[in-house]
Amino acid sequence: MDVQLKRGILDVCVLTVLRRGESYGYRLVRDVGEIIDVSESTLYPILKRLEANGQVTVHSAEHNGRLRKYYRITESGEERIRAFLDEWRVLLRALSRIEAEVGTNE
């Protein structure tokens, strides 16, 4: 799979999980893993990128004596999901046409 396409899919999967409510890294690995395979080493750079793009906010809170970072989707993150879905629909139409062409030439 194309690296940029996979990056976009992973970003949107993380944002989609965050639509359920704020979450922290370990739980995000588990919850995103229900949609697509993701490791902690993949997730944290995604979260940093989403934060830098203003698509998530981060705050720290103490949990069992340790600081834990919690992530929350922003309106910009919601917009990113909608834009991705629009782009995906265009891609699916193109793929459908390609399949129809290839199918008629075999």
Buried (B, 14 or more C-beta within 10 A) or exposed (E): EEEEEEBBBBBBBBBBBBEEEBBBBEBBBEBBBEBEEBEEEBBBEBBEBBBEEEBBBBEEEEEEEEEBBBBBBBEBBBEBBEEBEEEBEEEEEEEEEEEEEEEEEE
